[in-house]
Amino acid sequence: MSPILKWAIFLACAGPPGGVAAVYMHEPTPDKLNEAIVNIGFYPITPPNILRAPGEIYRVSSDGKSYTMLCEVDPKRLVDVTRTSPTNNRVSSELRKARLGVSADLLRNIKTKADAKLVETVSLELEDVEVLEVSLEQLAIIADESLKRETCDHEVRKYLEVGDYVCQGQQVLKATTKYTVAFDDTATGLLERTAGVIKLAYDEDARVEGGQIISGKNLYYGMKLAPRCLYLPGERSRQPPLNFWYRIANRFPALDFSE
């Protein structure tokens, strides 16, 4: 345990009264996939990448909308403690709704382009969807190891002393995005042009690979924080500020909905 910091991660926290309809209290994003990721409790990683791994320590903005990595964890350290599971029904349902909405938007955008008039259908598919998770016990061990590094300890304490949120990632949502496109029989050479339209209209990372249009192959699309953040000696642990109720509870401890 760091001589400077105390931290606590509890196994679970009860939801606020009436539940929470969305993770962030803000206007819905026009990106339906990111909106679905938010609705299932993950922070959208845009663009998708593998840099937001579980176990790493982040400075989280007061509204929960942006994260900055403070302490990195060697990927090899996570190999034996990371569990992988297929997505549950709620995750699958939200992503399925997002796919339908994105597909409709894509077709509408593509059909406005003169060189894509022969496209019959286009749809977004998410393949190899999994949730990668590190247990709270292992997160505690990793945090302890990280805070023994003087530079990590210094960075974490610097942000905690000014009242910022400092939290660990616990889960990531991994997937591959693929766009399927059906052409009129008379269409020739449109795959590259269609990929270009998708790139301009919706997904800047879309590219043709192996006769398919893909984006974000086996990348992390969302991250979920541990239920409790790090804190200084003499202070009280706080929940990540991911919704209105948790932010109120952090400001007025007597209203902590997790207890």
PyMOL commands that set and color helices and strands:
alter all, ss='L'
color gray80, all
select helices_A, chain A and resi 32-39+75-78+89-110+114-116+136-147+150-160+190-201+244-251+253-255
alter helices_A, ss='H'
color red, helices_A
select strands_A, chain A and resi 6-7+43-49+57-60+67-71+82-86+119-134+165-183+207-209+212-225+230-231
alter strands_A, ss='S'
color yellow, strands_A
deselect
rebuild
show_as cartoon
